[in-house]
Amino acid sequence: MTFNSLQFALYFALVFPLYWALRTRTLQNLLLVAVSYSFYAFWDWRFLFLLAGTTIVDFFSVQRIHTAGDDERRRRAWMIFSVAVNLVVLGFFKYFEFFIDSAISALDKINVTVADPLLRFTLPVGISFYVFHEISYAIDVYRRRCEPEYNIVTYAIYIAFFPQLVAGPITRAAHMLPQFRKTRTLPDKERFYSAMVLILTGLFKKVVLADGVVGYVNDVFGRTDGRGAIPLMIAAVGFSIQIYGDFAGYTDMARGVARLLGIELARNFEQPYLARNITEFWRTWHISLSSWLSDYLYVPLGGNRGSRTKTYRNLMITMLLGGLWHGASWHFVVWGGLNGAALSVHRMLSGSTDRDETLRFTPATILKILGNFTLVTVLWVFFRAESLQAALDFFKGFKSGLLGSRPGAWWPNLTLIVAFLCIMFAMDIIDRRRREWRPLTAWPAWLQGAYAGAAVVAILVFSGGAPTPFIYFQF
């Protein structure tokens, strides 16, 4: 079973009253564990054993890191053990078939026939997210950046906290564990209001922006031959809207739900489509993954401390593995590699990666934003396609001319996607200018009411179709 956005909201609505009826931190934490594990069980209860097993291994391994004291050899050995267990679990379930199928394909090209393996595995939902939580926790304790947790319930919440369990953000133990250790109080009026606005905004992004374009996007990507350049470009822009509305919408809802429970999750998006270059984009898109890859992969590889050549190499390795993290398929690897190449080229040409926080919409800035959005949209094609060959076929479809074999059939979708594009950019511009984590609170009451009313109506109008699972649930 998969959760769509409305099911997610309704599930929380049942939990919220009971949670705050419990007056002690211990009881609240026990409820959070029970709720988080039951939430995961809705998908497949059998994989609860995998989630619990890796949690227990990591919990005791990290304690051994701490109790080893100044014995660096033992500390390092326990850290490596914890990380290795998690990587083996992730590699087995997520990449076993990828490497087997790639090997069979390579052998087939040299006329060596190998029987297709009978053993196939279901990918546990959210495994990439909770495994990265466990790895970062072990490394951070080893680096003495945070203290180990000695309460198994508290640690289990950190790993399985249901708002972030299946699609992030990838939070750090130093930020989350102290929040689960302390007594939480019922949110005040301002906190409750800001949380509800986040949930409403997230629902709007998911149900209206993302699900509103998914039908046309799936139709075009499902069959690209004879489409023509304009319909293909409309679908590519549509997917840019879809993935942002889908993932940012989930993050907004997760943050809102967590805030109502007295927990603050880190922001995962900072208006990424207003980025003026690819480096700024990756600092504002899926921030928790970007920072994770930077702290635990790019920097240990050497970061930008060596020569330019080594810096470019480190960028490429990081982004290639980042692409592979998203999925066990060559089109994800190519997508990651192309992003790595784009980051390297930008660094080579600009010589600087500093982000200018001030955003003035001059003609030059607008051109930079549109240019970078175009680049990101083109790269998204490799992400969205079902395979590398499908991505290449998408671009080959441009040979069908501008209008393709069905001229005019795309016009209603163009109108819809242009409207959604304007809404998406308008929301990001407003979000950028407020520079606060509490959306809309500075607006006049009548304008806030108008926004809420319009959002609710739009959600009701667009929620009549078949439920569409969140894109990042598959990772």
VEXTI-557589 format. One record per residue (C-alpha): residue number from 1; x, y, z. Coordinates in Angstrom, 1 decimal. Layout:
VEXTI-557589
NUM, X, Y, Z
...
//
This chain:
VEXTI-557589
1, 0.0, 0.0, 0.0
2, 1.2, 3.5, -0.7
3, 0.2, 6.7, 1.1
4, -1.0, 9.7, -0.9
5, -1.1, 13.2, 0.5
6, -4.6, 13.2, 1.8
7, -4.1, 9.8, 3.5
8, -1.0, 11.2, 5.1
9, -2.9, 14.2, 6.5
10, -5.8, 12.0, 7.7
11, -3.5, 9.6, 9.4
12, -1.9, 12.4, 11.4
13, -5.3, 13.8, 12.4
14, -6.0, 10.6, 14.3
15, -2.7, 10.7, 16.1
16, -2.6, 14.4, 17.1
17, -5.3, 14.4, 19.9
18, -3.9, 11.2, 21.5
19, -0.4, 12.5, 21.4
20, -1.1, 15.7, 23.4
21, -3.5, 13.8, 25.8
22, -0.3, 12.1, 27.0
23, 1.4, 14.4, 29.5
24, 4.8, 12.8, 29.8
25, 7.7, 12.7, 27.4
26, 8.1, 8.9, 27.9
27, 4.5, 8.1, 26.9
28, 4.7, 10.5, 24.0
29, 7.9, 8.9, 22.8
30, 6.4, 5.4, 23.1
31, 3.4, 6.5, 21.1
32, 5.6, 8.0, 18.4
33, 7.4, 4.7, 18.0
34, 4.2, 2.8, 17.8
35, 2.7, 5.3, 15.3
36, 5.9, 5.4, 13.2
37, 6.2, 1.6, 13.0
38, 2.5, 1.2, 12.2
39, 2.7, 3.9, 9.6
40, 5.6, 1.9, 7.9
41, 3.6, -1.3, 8.3
42, 0.8, 0.0, 6.1
43, 3.2, -0.5, 3.2
44, 4.7, -3.9, 4.1
45, 4.8, -5.1, 7.7
46, 7.6, -7.6, 6.9
47, 10.2, -4.9, 6.4
48, 9.6, -3.7, 9.9
49, 12.1, -6.3, 11.0
50, 14.7, -4.8, 8.6
51, 14.0, -1.3, 10.0
52, 14.2, -2.5, 13.6
53, 17.2, -4.7, 13.0
54, 19.4, -1.9, 11.5
55, 18.2, 0.4, 14.3
56, 19.3, -2.0, 17.0
57, 22.7, -2.8, 15.4
58, 23.4, 0.9, 15.0
59, 22.2, 1.7, 18.5
60, 24.6, -0.7, 20.2
61, 27.5, -0.2, 17.8
62, 27.6, 3.5, 18.3
63, 27.6, 3.0, 22.1
64, 30.7, 0.9, 21.6
65, 32.3, 3.8, 19.7
66, 31.7, 6.1, 22.6
67, 32.8, 3.7, 25.3
68, 36.1, 2.9, 23.5
69, 37.2, 6.3, 24.7
70, 40.7, 7.2, 23.4
71, 41.3, 3.8, 21.8
72, 41.2, 5.1, 18.2
73, 41.5, 1.6, 16.7
74, 38.4, 0.3, 18.5
75, 36.5, 3.4, 17.9
76, 37.2, 3.3, 14.2
77, 36.5, -0.4, 14.0
78, 33.0, 0.0, 15.5
79, 32.3, 2.9, 13.2
80, 33.3, 1.0, 10.2
81, 31.2, -2.0, 11.4
82, 28.1, 0.2, 11.8
83, 28.5, 1.9, 8.4
84, 29.3, -1.4, 6.7
85, 26.2, -3.1, 8.0
86, 24.0, -0.3, 6.7
87, 25.7, -0.1, 3.4
88, 25.4, -3.9, 2.9
89, 21.7, -3.7, 3.7
90, 21.2, -0.8, 1.3
91, 23.4, -2.4, -1.4
92, 21.7, -5.7, -1.2
93, 18.1, -4.5, -1.4
94, 18.6, -1.6, -3.7
95, 21.5, -2.5, -6.0
96, 21.7, -6.3, -6.1
97, 19.4, -6.6, -9.2
98, 21.0, -3.6, -10.8
99, 24.5, -5.1, -10.8
100, 23.3, -8.6, -11.7
101, 21.2, -7.2, -14.7
102, 24.1, -5.0, -15.8
103, 26.5, -8.0, -15.7
104, 24.0, -10.2, -17.7
105, 23.6, -7.4, -20.3
106, 27.4, -7.0, -20.6
107, 27.9, -10.7, -21.0
108, 25.1, -10.9, -23.6
109, 27.0, -8.3, -25.7
110, 29.9, -10.7, -26.0
111, 27.6, -13.6, -26.8
112, 27.8, -15.2, -23.3
113, 24.3, -16.3, -22.2
114, 23.5, -16.3, -18.5
115, 20.2, -17.4, -17.0
116, 18.1, -14.6, -15.5
117, 18.2, -15.0, -11.7
118, 15.0, -16.3, -10.1
119, 15.6, -14.3, -6.9
120, 14.1, -10.8, -7.1
121, 13.7, -8.3, -4.2
122, 11.1, -5.7, -3.3
123, 12.8, -2.4, -2.5
124, 11.8, -1.4, 1.1
125, 10.2, 2.0, 1.0
126, 12.4, 4.8, 2.5
127, 15.4, 2.6, 2.9
128, 17.8, 5.2, 1.4
129, 16.6, 7.8, 3.9
130, 16.7, 5.8, 7.2
131, 20.0, 4.1, 6.3
132, 21.6, 7.6, 5.7
133, 20.3, 8.6, 9.1
134, 22.0, 5.6, 10.7
135, 25.3, 6.2, 8.8
136, 25.5, 9.9, 9.7
137, 24.8, 9.1, 13.3
138, 27.6, 6.6, 13.6
139, 30.1, 8.9, 11.8
140, 29.0, 12.0, 13.9
141, 29.5, 10.1, 17.2
142, 32.9, 8.9, 15.9
143, 33.9, 12.4, 15.0
144, 32.6, 13.5, 18.5
145, 30.1, 15.9, 16.9
146, 27.2, 14.5, 19.0
147, 26.7, 12.3, 22.0
148, 25.3, 8.8, 21.7
149, 21.8, 8.0, 22.7
150, 21.3, 5.5, 25.5
151, 17.6, 5.2, 25.3
152, 16.5, 2.8, 22.6
153, 13.0, 4.3, 22.3
154, 14.4, 7.8, 21.7
155, 16.9, 6.5, 19.1
156, 14.1, 4.5, 17.4
157, 12.0, 7.7, 17.0
158, 14.9, 9.5, 15.4
159, 15.3, 6.8, 12.8
160, 11.6, 6.0, 12.2
161, 9.9, 9.4, 13.0
162, 6.9, 9.0, 10.6
163, 6.7, 12.5, 9.0
164, 10.3, 12.0, 7.6
165, 10.6, 8.2, 7.5
166, 9.8, 7.5, 3.9
167, 10.9, 10.7, 2.1
168, 13.1, 12.7, 4.4
169, 14.4, 15.2, 5.0
170, 17.6, 13.5, 6.1
171, 18.1, 15.0, 9.5
172, 21.1, 14.9, 11.8
173, 21.2, 13.3, 15.2
174, 22.7, 16.4, 16.8
175, 19.6, 18.4, 15.7
176, 16.9, 15.8, 16.3
177, 17.8, 13.7, 19.4
178, 17.8, 16.7, 21.8
179, 14.2, 17.4, 20.7
180, 13.1, 13.9, 21.5
181, 14.9, 13.9, 24.8
182, 13.1, 17.0, 26.2
183, 9.5, 17.5, 27.4
184, 7.3, 19.0, 24.6
185, 4.5, 21.4, 25.2
186, 1.3, 21.9, 23.2
187, 2.0, 24.4, 20.4
188, 0.9, 28.0, 21.0
189, -1.4, 29.8, 18.6
190, 1.4, 31.1, 16.4
191, 3.1, 27.7, 16.1
192, -0.2, 25.9, 15.4
193, -1.1, 28.5, 12.7
194, 2.3, 28.3, 11.0
195, 2.1, 24.5, 11.0
196, -1.3, 24.4, 9.5
197, -0.2, 26.8, 6.8
198, 2.7, 24.6, 6.0
199, 0.4, 21.6, 5.7
200, -2.1, 23.5, 3.5
201, 0.7, 24.8, 1.3
202, 2.2, 21.3, 1.0
203, -1.2, 19.8, 0.1
204, -1.6, 22.5, -2.6
205, 1.8, 21.8, -4.1
206, 1.2, 18.1, -4.2
207, -2.5, 17.8, -5.1
208, -2.7, 20.8, -7.4
209, 0.7, 21.5, -8.9
210, 2.2, 18.0, -9.0
211, -0.8, 15.8, -9.5
212, -2.4, 18.4, -11.8
213, 0.3, 17.8, -14.5
214, 1.1, 14.1, -13.9
215, -1.4, 12.8, -16.4
216, 0.1, 14.7, -19.4
217, 3.7, 14.1, -18.2
218, 3.2, 10.3, -17.9
219, 1.4, 10.2, -21.2
220, 4.2, 11.9, -23.1
221, 7.1, 10.2, -21.4
222, 5.3, 6.9, -21.9
223, 5.4, 7.3, -25.7
224, 7.7, 10.0, -27.1
225, 7.8, 9.0, -30.8
226, 6.0, 11.4, -33.1
227, 5.2, 13.9, -30.4
228, 7.2, 16.9, -31.7
229, 9.5, 19.3, -30.0
230, 6.8, 21.6, -28.4
231, 4.8, 18.7, -26.7
232, 8.1, 17.2, -25.5
233, 9.2, 20.5, -24.0
234, 5.9, 21.0, -22.4
235, 6.1, 17.6, -20.7
236, 9.7, 18.3, -19.6
237, 8.7, 21.6, -18.0
238, 5.6, 19.8, -16.6
239, 7.9, 17.2, -14.8
240, 10.0, 20.1, -13.4
241, 6.8, 21.4, -11.8
242, 5.7, 17.9, -10.8
243, 8.8, 16.8, -9.0
244, 9.1, 20.1, -7.2
245, 5.5, 20.3, -6.2
246, 5.6, 16.6, -5.1
247, 8.8, 16.6, -3.1
248, 8.6, 20.2, -1.7
249, 4.9, 19.6, -0.9
250, 5.7, 16.4, 1.1
251, 8.5, 18.3, 2.9
252, 6.1, 21.2, 3.8
253, 3.6, 18.7, 5.2
254, 6.2, 16.7, 7.1
255, 7.5, 19.9, 8.7
256, 4.0, 21.1, 9.5
257, 3.0, 17.7, 11.1
258, 6.3, 17.6, 13.0
259, 5.8, 21.1, 14.3
260, 2.4, 20.2, 15.6
261, 4.1, 17.4, 17.6
262, 6.6, 19.9, 19.0
263, 9.4, 18.8, 16.7
264, 11.2, 21.1, 14.2
265, 12.5, 19.5, 10.9
266, 15.1, 21.2, 8.8
267, 14.0, 23.0, 5.6
268, 14.8, 20.9, 2.6
269, 14.1, 23.5, -0.1
270, 15.0, 27.2, -0.4
271, 13.3, 28.3, -3.7
272, 15.6, 26.2, -5.9
273, 14.1, 27.3, -9.2
274, 15.1, 30.9, -8.4
275, 18.7, 29.7, -8.5
276, 20.9, 31.6, -10.9
277, 23.4, 28.7, -11.5
278, 23.6, 25.0, -11.0
279, 25.8, 25.3, -7.9
280, 23.1, 27.5, -6.2
281, 20.4, 25.1, -7.3
282, 22.1, 22.2, -5.5
283, 22.5, 24.3, -2.4
284, 18.7, 24.9, -2.4
285, 17.3, 21.7, -3.8
286, 17.0, 18.6, -1.4
287, 19.3, 20.5, 1.0
288, 19.5, 17.6, 3.5
289, 20.8, 15.2, 0.8
290, 23.2, 17.8, -0.7
291, 24.7, 18.6, 2.7
292, 24.9, 14.9, 3.6
293, 26.8, 14.1, 0.4
294, 29.0, 17.1, 1.1
295, 29.8, 16.2, 4.7
296, 30.2, 12.4, 4.4
297, 31.5, 12.0, 0.8
298, 32.7, 15.2, -0.9
299, 34.7, 16.6, 2.0
300, 36.3, 13.2, 3.0
301, 37.3, 12.8, -0.7
302, 39.2, 16.0, -0.3
303, 36.6, 18.5, -1.3
304, 38.1, 21.6, -2.8
305, 41.3, 21.4, -0.8
306, 43.5, 20.0, -3.5
307, 44.1, 21.0, -7.1
308, 41.3, 22.0, -9.5
309, 41.5, 18.6, -11.2
310, 41.0, 16.8, -7.9
311, 38.1, 19.2, -7.0
312, 36.3, 18.3, -10.3
313, 37.0, 14.7, -9.7
314, 35.5, 14.9, -6.2
315, 32.4, 16.7, -7.6
316, 31.9, 14.0, -10.2
317, 32.3, 11.1, -7.8
318, 29.9, 12.8, -5.4
319, 27.2, 13.5, -8.0
320, 27.6, 10.1, -9.6
321, 27.0, 8.4, -6.3
322, 24.2, 10.9, -5.6
323, 22.5, 9.8, -8.8
324, 22.9, 6.1, -7.9
325, 21.4, 6.9, -4.5
326, 18.2, 7.9, -6.3
327, 17.8, 4.7, -8.1
328, 19.6, 1.5, -9.3
329, 19.5, 2.4, -13.0
330, 21.9, 3.8, -15.5
331, 19.7, 6.8, -16.3
332, 20.1, 8.0, -12.6
333, 23.9, 7.5, -12.9
334, 24.0, 9.6, -16.1
335, 21.7, 12.2, -14.5
336, 24.1, 12.4, -11.6
337, 27.1, 12.5, -13.9
338, 25.7, 15.3, -16.0
339, 24.9, 17.4, -12.9
340, 28.5, 16.7, -11.7
341, 29.8, 17.9, -15.1
342, 27.6, 21.0, -14.9
343, 28.8, 21.8, -11.4
344, 32.4, 21.4, -12.5
345, 32.0, 23.7, -15.5
346, 30.3, 26.3, -13.4
347, 33.1, 26.2, -10.9
348, 35.7, 26.4, -13.7
349, 34.1, 29.4, -15.3
350, 33.0, 31.3, -12.2
351, 35.9, 30.5, -9.8
352, 33.5, 31.0, -6.9
353, 30.7, 29.1, -5.3
354, 29.5, 31.8, -2.9
355, 25.7, 32.3, -2.9
356, 24.5, 35.9, -3.0
357, 21.5, 36.0, -0.7
358, 20.1, 39.2, -2.2
359, 17.9, 38.5, -5.2
360, 17.1, 41.5, -7.3
361, 15.0, 40.8, -10.4
362, 17.0, 42.7, -12.9
363, 16.8, 41.6, -16.6
364, 20.2, 39.9, -16.2
365, 19.1, 38.0, -13.1
366, 15.9, 36.9, -14.8
367, 17.9, 35.6, -17.8
368, 20.2, 33.6, -15.4
369, 17.2, 32.1, -13.5
370, 15.5, 31.1, -16.8
371, 18.7, 29.7, -18.2
372, 19.4, 27.6, -15.1
373, 15.8, 26.4, -15.0
374, 16.1, 25.3, -18.6
375, 19.3, 23.4, -17.8
376, 17.8, 21.7, -14.8
377, 14.7, 20.8, -16.8
378, 16.8, 19.2, -19.5
379, 18.7, 17.2, -16.9
380, 15.4, 16.1, -15.3
381, 14.5, 14.2, -18.4
382, 17.2, 11.6, -17.5
383, 15.7, 11.5, -14.0
384, 12.2, 11.0, -15.2
385, 12.8, 8.5, -18.0
386, 12.2, 4.8, -17.3
387, 15.7, 4.0, -18.7
388, 18.7, 5.5, -20.3
389, 17.4, 4.5, -23.7
390, 14.0, 6.1, -23.0
391, 15.8, 9.4, -22.1
392, 17.7, 9.3, -25.4
393, 14.5, 8.5, -27.3
394, 12.9, 11.5, -25.6
395, 15.5, 13.8, -27.2
396, 15.3, 11.9, -30.5
397, 11.6, 12.9, -30.6
398, 12.6, 16.4, -31.4
399, 13.2, 15.2, -34.9
400, 9.5, 14.9, -35.4
401, 9.2, 18.6, -36.0
402, 7.7, 21.3, -33.8
403, 4.1, 20.0, -33.6
404, 4.5, 16.3, -34.2
405, 1.8, 14.1, -35.6
406, -1.0, 15.6, -33.5
407, -0.8, 19.4, -33.9
408, -2.9, 21.3, -31.5
409, -3.6, 18.4, -29.0
410, -1.1, 19.9, -26.6
411, -2.6, 23.4, -26.4
412, -4.8, 22.9, -23.3
413, -1.8, 21.3, -21.5
414, 0.5, 24.2, -22.4
415, -2.1, 26.6, -20.9
416, -2.3, 24.6, -17.7
417, 1.5, 24.2, -17.3
418, 2.2, 27.9, -18.0
419, -0.4, 28.8, -15.3
420, 1.2, 26.3, -12.9
421, 4.6, 27.6, -13.7
422, 3.5, 31.2, -12.9
423, 2.0, 30.0, -9.6
424, 5.1, 28.0, -8.6
425, 7.4, 31.0, -9.3
426, 5.1, 33.4, -7.5
427, 5.0, 31.1, -4.4
428, 8.8, 30.9, -4.4
429, 9.3, 34.7, -4.8
430, 6.9, 35.3, -1.9
431, 8.8, 32.6, 0.1
432, 12.1, 34.2, -0.7
433, 11.1, 37.7, 0.3
434, 9.7, 36.9, 3.7
435, 13.0, 35.3, 4.8
436, 11.2, 33.6, 7.7
437, 10.1, 30.1, 8.5
438, 6.6, 31.2, 9.3
439, 4.7, 31.6, 6.0
440, 2.1, 34.2, 5.4
441, 2.0, 35.5, 9.0
442, 3.0, 39.0, 7.9
443, 0.1, 39.2, 5.4
444, -3.2, 41.1, 6.3
445, -5.8, 38.8, 7.7
446, -8.1, 39.2, 4.7
447, -5.3, 38.2, 2.3
448, -4.4, 35.2, 4.4
449, -8.0, 34.1, 4.4
450, -8.2, 34.6, 0.6
451, -5.1, 32.4, 0.1
452, -6.4, 29.7, 2.4
453, -9.8, 29.7, 0.7
454, -8.4, 29.6, -2.8
455, -6.0, 26.8, -1.8
456, -8.7, 24.7, -0.2
457, -11.0, 25.1, -3.3
458, -8.1, 24.2, -5.7
459, -7.2, 21.1, -3.6
460, -10.8, 19.9, -3.6
461, -11.1, 20.4, -7.4
462, -7.9, 18.6, -8.2
463, -8.2, 15.8, -5.7
464, -10.9, 13.9, -7.6
465, -8.5, 11.8, -9.7
466, -6.7, 8.6, -8.8
467, -4.2, 8.9, -5.9
468, -0.7, 9.5, -7.1
469, 2.1, 8.2, -4.7
470, 4.9, 10.6, -3.8
471, 7.8, 10.3, -6.2
472, 10.4, 10.0, -3.4
473, 8.6, 7.1, -1.7
474, 10.4, 4.9, -4.3
475, 13.9, 5.9, -3.0
//
